[in-house]
Amino acid sequence: MTSFFLFLSKVFKWSFGFFDTFGNVLNWVLFIVCCALFTYWCYVLVKTLGNNKDKDYYSPTEGKFPYYDPNIYKKEG
């Protein structure tokens, strides 16, 4: 029975090492993805909206989804 618990102990030690390594790899992957998104966000802000180009920006959804739609929020009665 002792050998079983020693084996179980080795399995637990291996699983904690695996989860530690997996967490480290996942952390780096998420960090790289977030860096890429941040770089893209900066690119959009500087390239497409920089130098007062935001006045010429056309939003394809502007006016189509209003915050307050009187057709939906009309009083009954």
C-alpha positions as CSV (number, residue, x, y, z in Angstrom):
1,M,0.0,0.0,0.0
2,T,2.9,2.3,0.7
3,S,4.1,2.0,-2.9
4,F,0.7,3.1,-4.1
5,F,0.9,6.3,-2.1
6,L,4.4,6.9,-3.2
7,F,3.3,6.5,-6.8
8,L,0.3,8.8,-6.1
9,S,2.7,11.4,-4.6
10,K,4.8,11.3,-7.8
11,V,1.7,11.7,-9.9
12,F,0.7,14.7,-7.9
13,K,4.1,16.3,-8.1
14,W,4.2,15.7,-11.8
15,S,0.7,17.2,-12.3
16,F,1.6,20.4,-10.3
17,G,4.7,20.8,-12.4
18,F,2.6,20.3,-15.5
19,F,0.0,22.9,-14.5
20,D,2.8,25.3,-13.5
21,T,4.4,24.9,-16.9
22,F,1.1,25.1,-18.7
23,G,0.2,28.3,-16.8
24,N,3.5,29.8,-17.7
25,V,3.1,29.0,-21.4
26,L,-0.5,30.2,-21.4
27,N,0.6,33.4,-19.7
28,W,3.1,34.1,-22.4
29,V,0.7,33.3,-25.2
30,L,-1.9,35.7,-23.7
31,F,0.8,38.3,-23.2
32,I,1.8,38.1,-26.9
33,V,-1.8,38.3,-28.1
34,C,-2.5,41.3,-25.9
35,C,0.7,43.0,-27.2
36,A,-0.5,42.4,-30.7
37,L,-4.0,43.8,-30.0
38,F,-2.5,46.8,-28.3
39,T,-0.1,47.4,-31.2
40,Y,-3.1,47.2,-33.7
41,W,-5.1,49.6,-31.5
42,C,-2.3,52.1,-31.5
43,Y,-2.0,51.7,-35.3
44,V,-5.7,52.4,-35.8
45,L,-5.5,55.4,-33.5
46,V,-2.4,56.9,-35.1
47,K,-2.8,55.9,-38.7
48,T,-6.5,56.1,-39.4
49,L,-7.6,58.7,-36.8
50,G,-4.4,60.7,-36.3
51,N,-3.7,64.2,-37.6
52,N,-7.4,65.3,-37.3
53,K,-8.5,62.5,-39.7
54,D,-11.2,61.6,-37.1
55,K,-13.4,64.4,-38.5
56,D,-13.4,62.6,-41.9
57,Y,-14.1,59.2,-40.3
58,Y,-17.2,57.5,-41.4
59,S,-18.8,54.9,-39.1
60,P,-20.8,52.3,-41.0
61,T,-23.1,51.8,-38.0
62,E,-23.7,55.4,-37.0
63,G,-27.4,56.1,-36.6
64,K,-28.5,52.6,-37.3
65,F,-28.4,51.5,-33.6
66,P,-29.5,54.5,-31.5
67,Y,-29.2,54.4,-27.8
68,Y,-32.8,55.6,-27.4
69,D,-35.3,54.4,-30.1
70,P,-38.7,56.1,-29.7
71,N,-40.4,53.3,-31.6
72,I,-39.4,50.9,-28.8
73,Y,-39.8,53.1,-25.8
74,K,-43.1,54.8,-26.5
75,K,-45.7,55.3,-23.8
76,E,-48.7,53.2,-23.9
77,G,-52.0,54.8,-23.1
